[in-house]
């Protein structure tokens, strides 16, 4: 916060902590579904008429740490879904996770979970190379699917999933970019779209952590490890989200770890025609994340753009001229919001917040950055 005050000749104006209801109402709708008034009112109406609120029964493929530590506890607190079953390749592991999370059913195989007729939707946090194959299997079993990012290992593989989803038009599929559903990003997008920073010109973002464990899947190139696949996809996604457009060309630089052949440091420039986005991501730097959005008359800074904490308020800063406003959001869990939005799309038969076409587009940009880093030249995006 100090750099904002020192760089500006004006004062800093701190906004009041937004109450949950106000923060959620301020969220704009994406793709026809939102967590604000409409989605909540539909839930309440259905609950009043039916005695109990309709709920999606979730089945979870794998006991991956991202699920058991973060996503599943958050989804348990959701209003439109319940955790009904979890599966692992080892039944003892599945039973232990089920006991820890209060999930009634545990399966010793993914196939057994998919065969359960009581399961409505699947959450897929499997390793990257298994995202598309098991999401397609879930669709073929008649289940809706919320799949972790990145959706696949390539744009072509993501397109395979689009084709599979088209064969099951009654089922919902979405890539789990949870950050988009947090009120801080909905507000940031609203500020930019309403001209709150003048004309949008450039975005800069940074995301890093340190992990050189040879046994960690993030360091296994053959199954989709590396910085771009794990965290750079967020930098790409948030840039496209705020510009509300696709870049026309990109250029990238990658430093690879000689032990793992993964990209441990990647930087890229995305040309959107009317502006640019730059980012750096790394799996072997001190942990940090930040995003800044700049316009001709102001800027927006997002303090914790991706891993918004579920146990304390988040802040963004909006500078217009010499005035700076701090906007704080009351504590919410973006994973809970994401789960409820996806469940609402199922129960109310509305479009998912983020269509699969977005997943294909994000992967197309990521692949172009890798191609550019290899060739040393700009790579155009059709």
TATA-V591992 format. One record per pair of residues at least 6 apart in sequence whose C-alpha atoms are under 6 Angstrom apart, sorted by the first residue. I is the first residue (numbers start at 1). GAP is how many residues later the second one is. Records with the same first field share a line. If there is no record, write none. Layout:
I = GAP + GAP
This chain:
8 = 314
9 = 313
10 = 312 + 313
11 = 312
12 = 312
13 = 311 + 312
14 = 311 + 312
15 = 311 + 312
17 = 311 + 312
18 = 311 + 312
19 = 311
20 = 310
24 = 12
25 = 11 + 12
27 = 156 + 159
30 = 323
31 = 322
32 = 319
33 = 320
47 = 6
55 = 25 + 26
56 = 25 + 287
57 = 24 + 25 + 27 + 62 + 63
58 = 24 + 25 + 26 + 61 + 63 + 64
59 = 25 + 26 + 27 + 60 + 63
60 = 26 + 62 + 63
61 = 26 + 63
62 = 25 + 26
71 = 264
74 = 261 + 262
75 = 261 + 264
78 = 258 + 262
80 = 260 + 263
83 = 20
84 = 19 + 20
85 = 18 + 20 + 21
86 = 20
87 = 7 + 19 + 20 + 21 + 22 + 23
88 = 6 + 20 + 21
89 = 19 + 20
90 = 18
91 = 16 + 17
94 = 12
95 = 11
120 = 23
121 = 22 + 23 + 24
122 = 23
123 = 22 + 23 + 24
124 = 23 + 24
125 = 23
128 = 96
129 = 94
131 = 21
132 = 20
144 = 27 + 28 + 29
145 = 28
146 = 27 + 28
147 = 28 + 29
148 = 27 + 28
149 = 26 + 27
151 = 24
152 = 6
155 = 205 + 208 + 209
158 = 202
178 = 156 + 157 + 160
179 = 127
182 = 152
189 = 53
197 = 98 + 100 + 101 + 102
198 = 97 + 98 + 99
199 = 96 + 97
200 = 95
201 = 74 + 93 + 94
202 = 73 + 74 + 75 + 92
203 = 74 + 89 + 90
204 = 73 + 74 + 75 + 87 + 88
205 = 74 + 85 + 86
206 = 73 + 74 + 75 + 83 + 84
207 = 74 + 81 + 82
208 = 73 + 74 + 75 + 77 + 79 + 80
209 = 74 + 76 + 77 + 78
210 = 73 + 74 + 75 + 76
211 = 72 + 73
218 = 7 + 8
219 = 6 + 7 + 41
221 = 41
226 = 36 + 37
227 = 36 + 37 + 55 + 56
232 = 49
240 = 6
247 = 23 + 24 + 25
248 = 23 + 24 + 132 + 133
249 = 22 + 130 + 131 + 132
250 = 19 + 20 + 128 + 129
251 = 17 + 18 + 118 + 121 + 127
252 = 15 + 16 + 117 + 120 + 121
253 = 13 + 14 + 120
254 = 11 + 12 + 119
255 = 8 + 9 + 10
256 = 6 + 7 + 8
257 = 7
264 = 18 + 19 + 20
265 = 16 + 17
266 = 14 + 15
267 = 12 + 13
268 = 10 + 11
269 = 8 + 9
270 = 6 + 7
290 = 13 + 14 + 15
291 = 10 + 11
292 = 8 + 9
293 = 6 + 7
298 = 21 + 22 + 23
299 = 19 + 20
300 = 17 + 18
301 = 15 + 16
302 = 14
303 = 13
310 = 22 + 23
312 = 19
313 = 16 + 17 + 18
314 = 14 + 15
315 = 12 + 13
316 = 11
317 = 8 + 9 + 10
318 = 6 + 7
345 = 6 + 7
372 = 6 + 7
